[in-house]
């Protein structure tokens, strides 16, 4: 799997999760937890950079 494909799939998954959380008004009560997917994206980006580095 190429890095670009991995990134696009992850962006779609995170966006879907955040939209669902907004629809059920979960983020309204727990806004601080909206930072968690962003942190996960950061660390997965670091992982994918190492794993899928162009050789």
C-alpha positions as YAML, in Angstrom:
chain: A
units: angstrom
residues:
- id: 1
  name: UNK
  ca: [0.00, 0.00, 0.00]
- id: 2
  name: UNK
  ca: [1.40, 3.37, -0.96]
- id: 3
  name: UNK
  ca: [1.68, 6.18, 1.55]
- id: 4
  name: UNK
  ca: [-0.78, 8.39, -0.34]
- id: 5
  name: UNK
  ca: [-3.42, 5.66, -0.38]
- id: 6
  name: UNK
  ca: [-2.88, 4.97, 3.31]
- id: 7
  name: UNK
  ca: [-3.24, 8.68, 4.12]
- id: 8
  name: UNK
  ca: [-6.43, 9.07, 2.09]
- id: 9
  name: UNK
  ca: [-8.06, 6.03, 3.67]
- id: 10
  name: UNK
  ca: [-7.15, 7.26, 7.14]
- id: 11
  name: UNK
  ca: [-8.48, 10.77, 6.44]
- id: 12
  name: UNK
  ca: [-11.80, 9.34, 5.24]
- id: 13
  name: UNK
  ca: [-12.12, 7.09, 8.29]
- id: 14
  name: UNK
  ca: [-11.34, 9.88, 10.77]
- id: 15
  name: UNK
  ca: [-13.68, 12.31, 9.00]
- id: 16
  name: UNK
  ca: [-16.48, 9.73, 9.11]
- id: 17
  name: UNK
  ca: [-15.96, 9.10, 12.81]
- id: 18
  name: UNK
  ca: [-15.96, 12.82, 13.60]
- id: 19
  name: UNK
  ca: [-19.13, 13.40, 11.55]
- id: 20
  name: UNK
  ca: [-20.90, 10.56, 13.39]
- id: 21
  name: UNK
  ca: [-19.79, 11.97, 16.73]
- id: 22
  name: UNK
  ca: [-21.07, 15.41, 15.75]
- id: 23
  name: UNK
  ca: [-24.42, 14.00, 14.60]
- id: 24
  name: UNK
  ca: [-24.97, 12.28, 17.94]
- id: 25
  name: UNK
  ca: [-23.79, 15.43, 19.77]
- id: 26
  name: UNK
  ca: [-21.09, 13.51, 21.60]
- id: 27
  name: UNK
  ca: [-18.47, 16.13, 20.78]
- id: 28
  name: UNK
  ca: [-20.67, 18.83, 22.20]
- id: 29
  name: UNK
  ca: [-20.31, 17.34, 25.67]
- id: 30
  name: UNK
  ca: [-16.74, 16.09, 25.27]
- id: 31
  name: UNK
  ca: [-15.00, 18.59, 23.01]
- id: 32
  name: UNK
  ca: [-11.58, 17.81, 24.46]
- id: 33
  name: UNK
  ca: [-11.77, 14.28, 23.07]
- id: 34
  name: UNK
  ca: [-11.92, 15.64, 19.52]
- id: 35
  name: UNK
  ca: [-8.14, 16.06, 19.84]
- id: 36
  name: UNK
  ca: [-7.63, 12.30, 20.15]
- id: 37
  name: UNK
  ca: [-8.16, 11.50, 16.41]
- id: 38
  name: UNK
  ca: [-5.77, 14.30, 15.50]
- id: 39
  name: UNK
  ca: [-3.09, 12.83, 17.77]
- id: 40
  name: UNK
  ca: [-3.73, 9.36, 16.35]
- id: 41
  name: UNK
  ca: [-3.37, 10.78, 12.85]
- id: 42
  name: UNK
  ca: [-0.05, 12.37, 13.80]
- id: 43
  name: UNK
  ca: [1.42, 9.15, 15.19]
- id: 44
  name: UNK
  ca: [0.07, 7.02, 12.34]
- id: 45
  name: UNK
  ca: [1.57, 9.53, 9.92]
- id: 46
  name: UNK
  ca: [4.92, 9.09, 11.60]
- id: 47
  name: UNK
  ca: [4.54, 5.31, 11.38]
- id: 48
  name: UNK
  ca: [3.50, 5.36, 7.72]
- id: 49
  name: UNK
  ca: [6.43, 7.62, 6.87]
- id: 50
  name: UNK
  ca: [8.86, 5.06, 8.27]
- id: 51
  name: UNK
  ca: [6.99, 2.02, 6.98]
- id: 52
  name: UNK
  ca: [6.26, 3.22, 3.42]
- id: 53
  name: UNK
  ca: [9.38, 5.31, 2.84]
- id: 54
  name: UNK
  ca: [10.39, 5.55, -0.81]
- id: 55
  name: UNK
  ca: [13.40, 3.37, -1.45]
...
